[in-house]
Amino acid sequence: PDVQARIGQLYLCYTEERWWWEAIVTTRRLLVAASVSLVPMESGITPLALFVFFLVGAELQRALQPYRSARENRLELVTLLLLGLNVVSVLSLGVSEQTWARQFIAALVIVADALWIIVLIGVSVQGVTLRLW
């Protein structure tokens, strides 16, 4: 009980079989931070590595469904896929000439990001509201 009170937030949101999932999430975050900070973006390796991290993370999330809540599993999956989409858009749009098509794709990605942020805020507010009742 004392351990649960102190560090329960790290693992209680996961199923009993996936109590270790926070270590996977933390490792993914460390790999993303290391690739962004240690490898120059111009090398092309960083965007590719980020894309792979998010794609592998999304597939593991889909296959293992580590959260107790089906909603949290879906939210995490969509978030990872959207992060992958952002990386792909950076790769494809790059710094080459800006055509109307590239600007349109960039605008679509920005709209998708904004909509997802609104959804996450709505889910958070709804969660708080449900807990208050």
FENSUL-V915071 format. One line per field, one symbol per residue. phi: phi as a letter, one per 30 degrees, with the letter a starting at -180 (. if undefined). psi: psi as a letter, one per 30 degrees, with the letter a starting at -180 (. if undefined). burial: 1 if it has 24 or more other ideal C-beta (glycine too) atoms within 12 Angstrom, else 0. A space follows every 50 residues. Layout:
BEGIN
phi = ???
psi = ???
burial = ???
END
This chain:
BEGIN
phi = .dddddbeddbddcdddceddedddddddddddddddccddddidddddd ededdddddddddchdddcddddddddddddddddddddddddhcdeccd ddddddddddddddddddddddddddddddddd
psi = eeeeeegefffffllefhfgeeeeeeeeeeeeeeeeffkkefffeeeeee eeeeeeeeeeeeefiflekeeeeeeeeeeeeeeeeeeeeeeeeagakjle eeeeeeeeeeeeeeeeeeeeeeeeeeeeeeee.
burial = 00000000001001000100100110010001001000000000011011 11111111001000011000011011111111111111111010000000 000000001001000100000000000000000
END
